[in-house]
């Protein structure tokens, strides 16, 4: 086999993967549309946003705690995105990589304890 045949074989595998996943997605959507039991009522069809009742005016002020929790969730979620690859490859790191991540964890821990100390996550 030459190089072009090998490349075409790789593209063939990719094409089969896309075709099978597209067919599976279409079949699952059709089955869920066919076998659904519709039972709508006014409560189920109403809009629901951020814990507020949908029967009020939509122009009222949102509480800042919703945004604060969302931002803190994103920060600590990104921390996990950095820590998982670090844990997997910790045996291959040099001292600079190891202590840089330890410093990163320490700084995020200081931030977490500051949030805890100032009671930023309390809902009262």
Secondary structure, 3 states (H helix, E strand, C coil): CCHHHHHHHHHHHHHHHHHHHHHHHHHHHHHHHHCCCCCCCHHHHCCCECCECCCCCCCCCCCHHHHHHHHHHHHHHHHHHHHHHHHHCHHHCCHHHHHHHHHHHHHHHHHHHHHHHCCCCCCC
